[in-house]
């Protein structure tokens, strides 16, 4: 490889290292921001799972949620468990498994039915909270993927740095080889003239 080409290649490597480190840093920050914001917002909402084995979280009805018993919902994984496992199962019982939109349409067709009107309100509130919790879960996962990407980019930056270090070592070795024969030839010519 010619000296000029090697220098250009090394400059590209330094630039690539800079880009990779910048992107990795941005993704580490993104992960921290997303998960920190979700944590802070969830803590402020003060949503708690009922105690394990209690009437509200019986082991027979909610076997998959027993691990969360009594805990506050503070992250995306817990938000999904609460939304799907706890709220979702309760909503299925409100109107025989019908959704808010189905019950709302029936209620509009029969506006004097107070039972339907109550189910509409319960389903609307429950599905809204469930949707908000699932949104928190979705963003939590975006933060997780940002973390994975950041780690990958940091590793890639490390690999490019190692390649850069090898290039520098090869360039120095090549430079040393070029100097050694020239210096030896110069000494021989000086010795021959004396």
C-alpha positions in Angstrom: 0.0 0.0 0.0 1.4 3.4 -0.9 2.1 5.9 1.8 -0.5 8.4 0.5 -3.2 5.7 0.3 -2.3 4.4 3.8 -2.6 7.9 5.2 -6.0 8.4 3.6 -7.2 5.0 4.9 -6.1 5.9 8.4 -7.9 9.3 8.3 -11.0 7.5 7.2 -10.6 5.1 10.1 -10.3 8.0 12.6 -13.4 9.6 11.1 -15.3 6.3 11.3 -14.2 5.9 14.9 -15.5 9.4 15.7 -18.9 8.7 14.0 -19.4 5.4 15.7 -18.5 6.8 19.1 -20.8 9.8 18.6 -23.7 7.5 17.5 -23.0 5.1 20.4 -23.0 8.0 22.9 -26.2 9.3 21.5 -27.9 5.9 21.8 -26.6 5.5 25.4 -28.1 8.9 26.2 -31.3 7.9 24.4 -31.6 4.8 26.4 -31.0 6.6 29.6 -33.5 9.4 28.8 -36.3 7.1 27.7 -36.0 4.7 30.6 -35.4 7.4 33.1 -38.5 9.3 31.9 -40.7 6.3 31.9 -39.5 5.3 35.4 -40.2 8.8 36.8 -43.6 9.0 35.2 -44.6 5.5 36.3 -43.4 6.2 39.9 -45.6 9.4 39.9 -48.7 7.4 38.9 -48.4 5.2 42.0 -49.8 2.1 40.3 -49.3 -1.1 42.4 -50.0 -4.7 41.8 -52.2 -6.3 44.6 -50.3 -8.5 47.0 -49.5 -12.0 45.7 -52.2 -14.6 46.7 -54.6 -11.9 47.7 -58.2 -11.7 46.4 -57.1 -9.1 43.9 -54.2 -11.2 42.6 -55.1 -14.8 43.2 -52.6 -17.4 42.2 -55.2 -19.4 40.2 -56.4 -16.5 38.1 -53.1 -14.6 37.8 -50.3 -17.2 38.0 -48.0 -15.2 35.7 -48.3 -12.0 37.8 -47.4 -13.5 41.2 -43.8 -12.4 40.8 -45.0 -8.7 40.8 -47.3 -9.0 43.8 -47.3 -5.9 45.9 -44.7 -4.1 43.7 -45.1 -0.6 42.2 -45.2 -0.4 38.4 -41.9 1.4 37.7 -40.7 0.1 34.3 -42.0 -1.0 30.9 -41.9 -4.7 31.6 -44.1 -4.2 34.7 -46.4 -1.8 32.7 -47.0 -4.5 30.1 -47.7 -7.1 32.7 -50.1 -4.9 34.5 -51.8 -3.8 31.2 -52.2 -7.2 29.6 -52.2 -9.5 32.6 -54.2 -7.5 35.1 -56.3 -4.8 33.4 -56.8 -6.9 30.2 -58.2 -9.9 32.1 -60.5 -7.6 34.2 -61.8 -5.9 31.1 -62.7 -9.2 29.5 -65.2 -9.8 32.3 -66.9 -6.4 32.1 -69.1 -7.1 29.0 -68.5 -10.7 28.2 -65.3 -10.0 26.3 -66.7 -7.2 24.2 -64.5 -4.2 23.5 -65.2 -0.5 24.3 -66.1 0.2 20.7 -68.6 -2.7 20.6 -70.3 -1.8 23.9 -70.3 1.9 23.0 -72.1 1.2 19.7 -74.7 -0.9 21.6 -75.0 1.9 24.2 -75.6 4.5 21.5 -78.3 2.3 20.0 -80.0 1.9 23.4 -79.2 5.2 25.4 -81.6 4.4 28.3 -79.7 1.2 29.2 -77.7 2.2 32.3 -75.9 -1.1 32.6 -74.5 -0.6 29.1 -73.6 3.0 29.9 -71.7 1.8 33.0 -69.9 -0.8 31.0 -68.9 1.9 28.4 -67.4 4.0 31.1 -65.5 1.1 32.7 -64.2 -0.2 29.4 -63.2 3.3 28.2 -61.2 4.0 31.4 -59.7 0.6 31.5 -58.7 0.5 27.8 -57.3 4.0 28.1 -55.1 3.1 31.0 -54.1 -0.2 29.4 -53.2 1.7 26.2 -51.1 4.2 28.1 -49.3 1.5 29.9 -48.6 -0.4 26.7 -47.3 2.8 25.2 -44.9 3.1 28.1 -43.8 -0.5 27.4 -43.3 0.2 23.7 -41.0 3.2 24.5 -39.2 1.2 27.2 -38.4 -1.4 24.5 -37.2 1.3 22.1 -34.9 2.4 24.9 -33.7 -1.2 25.3 -33.0 -1.5 21.6 -31.1 1.8 21.7 -29.0 0.3 24.4 -28.3 -2.8 22.3 -27.4 -0.7 19.3 -25.1 1.6 21.4 -23.2 -1.4 22.7 -22.9 -2.8 19.2 -21.6 0.6 17.9 -19.2 0.9 20.8 -17.8 -2.6 19.9 -17.6 -1.6 16.2 -15.7 1.6 17.2 -13.3 -0.6 19.3 -12.8 -2.9 16.3 -12.0 0.0 14.0 -9.6 1.4 16.6 -7.8 -1.9 16.7 -7.5 -1.9 12.9 -6.3 1.7 13.1 -3.6 0.7 15.7 -2.5 -2.1 13.4 -2.2 0.3 10.5 -0.2 2.7 12.6 2.1 -0.1 13.7 2.6 -1.4 10.1 3.3 2.2 8.9 5.9 2.7 11.6 7.5 -0.7 10.8 7.6 0.1 7.1 9.1 3.5 7.8 11.8 1.9 10.0 12.6 -0.6 7.2 13.0 2.3 4.7 15.2 4.3 7.1 17.5 1.4 8.0 18.8 0.6 4.4 19.2 4.3 3.7 21.2 4.9 6.9 23.4 1.9 6.2 24.1 3.0 2.7 25.0 6.5 3.9 27.4 5.1 6.5 29.0 2.9 3.8 29.5 5.8 1.5 31.1 7.8 4.3 33.4 5.0 5.3 34.5 4.5 1.6 35.5 8.2 1.2 37.6 8.3 4.3 
